[in-house]
Amino acid sequence: MKKILLSIGVVLTSLVSNAQVVDTLSEFFTGTPVIYNVSAAGGGGYVTGNNGYDDVAKGMRFNNQNGLIGGGSITNVLLWAPIKTEAGATGSFTVTVHEFVDATTVGAILGSVTIPLSQVDTSQAAYSAAAGRPFNVNAVFTAPITVPASKDVLIMVYLPTTAGDTLVLVSNTSGDWANAATHTFEIWSNASLNDFASAWQGGVNVAMGIYPVVNFTASLTENSISTSVYPNPAQNELNVSGVTLGSTINVYNNLGQVVLSTEATNELMTLNVANFVSGIYTVKTINGTNVGVAKFVKK
């Protein structure tokens, strides 16, 4: 018997620019962001969160159809979770990366992190944007998770289990993403893995606000432009060499946000990084389909 949803509970208006996605995999999230409610017959709650069906987890599959196109490591996962309730101070949820096996099998755990529910801030001030998509939760893994050779993973958000605790992820409107039927999943109370399209009455073909941040190793398309940067570490200025006139130079922070973008006017460009916060950054030079990649450390 298929589960019954009630309606669209909330239409969220703060959507997303069509920014180019490089390391934060979020480009699949298109269309109108919403939250679907569960019918009273199903015990109420939310399709993409805690509900009366006692769903255990909600998640997304990532492979070459939504950005996981190369090897590397997953350092963290960003979540768009606009609703939470807390019955007490000890509730938590867990973000887990599994290797994808098939649509009915929960694969081996590659890594996970547990987050206190109290750390989820749903106020407007708590939101940031990565690659143009909003998020308010940053689940950082203690050690980066190596992308398996299959380049096919399932990222599940295991929902809080304390009575009265709720966490809800945003989705887009059903039908907004063509690959949703094979990429959006939930785990039921009997531990079975189920796709949304089959689980919910009428078929719910949605993407959810789950955005893995991936540090890709160089692929065949990357490094087709020979890009290098110096000094490294950099303090005030960064030189980018090997660029082509007219190329776009983007600098990304570790959340995949573009913190600097410029057009190359010389084969050697000097960028002002004095106001960057300390950390690791990625420089990408883009000329048509050719891409060059380099990383640097800001002191």
C-alpha positions in Angstrom: 0.0 0.0 0.0 1.4 3.3 -1.0 1.8 6.1 1.5 -0.5 9.1 1.3 0.7 12.7 1.2 -1.7 15.5 1.9 -0.5 18.6 0.0 2.2 21.1 -0.4 2.6 22.5 3.1 5.0 25.3 2.5 6.2 27.0 -0.7 9.7 28.5 -0.2 10.5 31.5 -2.2 14.2 31.9 -1.6 15.4 29.8 -4.5 18.6 29.6 -6.2 20.5 31.2 -8.9 21.9 29.1 -11.8 25.4 29.3 -10.6 27.9 26.9 -12.1 28.6 24.0 -9.8 32.1 22.8 -9.4 32.7 21.1 -6.0 29.3 21.4 -4.3 26.9 19.0 -6.1 23.7 20.9 -6.1 22.9 21.8 -9.7 20.2 19.0 -9.8 18.1 21.1 -7.4 15.9 23.1 -9.8 12.4 24.5 -9.8 10.3 25.5 -6.9 11.3 24.5 -3.4 8.5 23.1 -1.3 7.6 20.9 1.8 5.1 18.2 1.4 2.9 17.3 4.3 1.7 13.7 5.1 -2.1 13.1 5.4 -3.8 12.6 8.7 -4.5 9.0 7.6 -0.7 8.5 7.5 -0.2 10.0 10.9 0.8 13.5 9.8 4.3 14.9 9.6 6.4 15.4 6.4 7.3 13.5 3.3 10.9 14.6 3.5 11.2 14.4 7.3 9.8 12.7 10.4 6.2 11.4 9.9 3.6 9.1 11.2 4.9 6.2 9.0 8.0 6.2 11.3 10.4 6.6 8.3 14.0 6.2 9.5 16.0 8.1 6.9 15.7 10.3 3.7 18.4 10.6 1.1 19.7 11.1 -2.4 21.8 9.0 -4.7 24.8 10.7 -6.4 26.4 9.5 -9.6 27.2 10.9 -13.0 23.6 12.1 -13.4 23.9 14.6 -10.7 27.5 15.6 -10.6 29.6 12.8 -9.2 31.6 12.5 -12.4 35.1 11.8 -11.0 37.2 10.3 -8.2 38.1 12.2 -5.1 36.7 12.6 -1.6 33.6 13.8 0.0 34.6 16.3 2.8 31.2 17.4 4.0 27.5 17.5 3.2 25.3 20.6 3.2 21.6 20.4 4.1 18.7 22.6 3.5 16.6 21.9 6.6 14.0 24.7 7.2 11.9 22.9 9.9 12.9 21.3 13.2 11.2 20.7 16.5 12.9 19.6 19.8 11.3 17.8 22.7 14.5 18.1 24.7 18.2 18.9 24.5 19.6 15.5 23.6 18.1 14.8 20.1 20.4 14.2 17.1 20.5 13.0 13.5 23.1 11.3 11.4 24.4 11.9 7.9 25.8 8.7 6.4 27.4 8.0 3.0 26.8 4.5 1.7 28.1 2.9 -1.5 25.1 2.6 -3.8 24.2 -1.0 -4.6 20.6 -1.0 -6.1 17.2 0.5 -5.4 16.3 -1.9 -2.6 19.7 -2.4 -0.9 21.4 -0.2 1.6 25.1 -0.5 0.8 28.1 -0.5 3.0 28.8 2.6 5.1 31.7 4.7 3.8 31.5 7.3 6.6 29.1 9.2 8.8 28.7 12.1 11.2 26.1 12.6 14.0 24.9 16.2 14.7 23.0 17.4 17.7 19.6 18.7 16.7 20.2 21.7 18.8 22.9 22.9 16.3 20.3 23.3 13.5 19.4 26.9 13.2 16.4 27.5 11.0 16.3 31.3 11.3 16.9 33.3 8.2 20.2 34.6 9.5 21.5 31.1 9.7 21.4 30.5 5.9 24.3 30.6 3.6 24.5 29.7 -0.1 26.8 27.2 -1.8 26.9 27.2 -5.6 23.8 29.2 -5.5 21.7 26.9 -3.3 20.7 27.7 0.3 21.8 25.6 3.2 21.7 25.9 7.0 23.5 22.7 8.1 27.1 21.7 7.4 27.8 18.1 8.2 31.6 17.8 8.2 33.2 14.3 8.3 36.2 13.8 10.6 38.1 12.2 7.7 37.3 12.8 4.0 35.3 9.9 2.5 36.9 8.4 -0.6 34.6 8.2 -3.6 34.3 4.5 -4.5 35.4 3.2 -7.9 31.7 2.9 -8.9 31.3 6.7 -8.4 27.9 6.0 -7.1 26.9 6.8 -3.5 23.8 7.1 -1.4 23.7 9.9 1.1 21.1 9.3 3.8 20.0 11.6 6.6 19.0 9.4 9.5 16.2 11.3 11.2 16.0 12.1 15.0 14.4 9.3 16.9 13.3 11.0 20.2 9.6 11.4 20.4 8.7 15.0 19.6 11.9 15.6 17.7 11.6 16.5 14.0 13.9 17.4 11.2 12.6 18.2 7.7 14.5 18.7 4.5 13.3 20.8 1.7 12.4 19.3 -1.7 11.7 20.8 -5.1 8.2 20.3 -6.6 7.4 16.8 -7.9 8.5 16.5 -11.5 11.0 19.4 -11.5 14.0 17.0 -11.8 13.9 14.3 -14.5 16.2 11.8 -12.7 14.4 12.0 -9.3 12.7 8.6 -9.6 16.0 6.8 -9.6 17.8 9.1 -7.2 15.6 9.9 -4.2 15.2 7.3 -1.4 14.0 6.7 2.1 14.5 3.9 4.6 11.4 2.6 6.4 11.0 1.3 9.9 11.5 -2.3 8.6 15.0 -1.2 7.4 14.1 -1.5 3.7 15.3 1.0 1.1 12.5 2.5 -1.1 12.4 5.1 -3.8 10.0 8.0 -3.4 8.3 7.5 -6.8 7.2 4.0 -5.7 6.6 4.7 -2.0 4.1 7.6 -2.2 0.7 7.7 -3.7 0.7 9.4 -7.1 4.5 9.2 -7.2 6.7 11.9 -5.6 9.5 12.7 -8.0 11.6 15.2 -6.1 15.1 16.1 -5.3 16.0 17.1 -1.7 18.3 19.8 -0.3 21.3 17.5 0.2 24.5 18.8 -1.3 27.8 16.8 -1.0 31.0 18.8 -1.2 33.6 16.8 -3.3 37.2 17.5 -3.8 37.7 15.9 -7.2 41.0 14.6 -8.3 42.0 15.8 -11.8 40.1 14.2 -14.6 40.7 14.0 -18.3 38.7 17.2 -18.9 40.4 19.0 -16.1 44.0 19.9 -16.6 43.3 20.2 -20.4 44.5 23.8 -19.5 47.9 23.8 -17.7 47.2 26.1 -14.8 49.6 26.8 -11.9 49.5 29.2 -9.0 52.1 30.8 -6.8 53.2 31.7 -4.2 51.6 28.8 -2.3 50.7 29.5 0.5 49.6 33.0 -0.5 49.0 36.0 1.7 48.1 39.0 -0.3 48.5 38.2 -4.0 48.2 35.0 -6.0 49.7 34.6 -9.5 47.8 32.3 -11.9 49.8 31.2 -15.0 49.0 29.3 -18.1 45.7 30.9 -18.7 44.2 31.8 -22.1 43.1 35.4 -22.9 39.3 35.6 -22.4 39.2 32.6 -20.1 37.1 32.8 -16.9 39.0 32.4 -13.6 36.9 31.3 -10.7 38.2 30.9 -7.1 36.1 28.6 -4.8 36.2 28.2 -1.1 35.9 24.8 0.6 32.0 25.0 0.4 32.1 25.4 -3.3 31.2 29.1 -3.2 32.7 31.4 -5.8 34.6 34.0 -3.8 36.3 35.7 -6.8 35.6 35.6 -10.6 37.4 37.5 -13.3 38.2 37.3 -17.0 41.8 36.7 -18.0 43.4 39.7 -19.8 46.9 38.2 -19.7 48.5 34.8 -19.7 49.7 35.6 -16.2 47.0 37.0 -13.9 47.6 38.4 -10.4 44.6 38.1 -8.0 44.1 40.0 -4.8 43.4 37.4 -2.0 44.3 39.7 1.0 40.8 39.6 2.3 40.3 35.9 2.0 39.9 34.0 5.3 42.6 31.4 5.9 42.0 28.0 4.3 42.2 25.9 1.2 40.9 27.3 -2.1 40.4 25.9 -5.6 41.2 27.9 -8.8 39.6 26.9 -12.0 40.3 28.4 -15.4 37.6 27.8 -17.9 37.8 28.3 -21.6 34.9 26.7 -23.4 35.0 23.0 -22.5 38.6 23.1 -21.4 39.3 23.4 -17.6 42.4 23.9 -15.6 42.5 23.3 -11.9 44.9 24.3 -9.1 44.6 24.6 -5.3 46.3 27.0 -2.9 46.4 27.8 0.8 45.6 31.2 2.1 47.7 32.1 5.1 
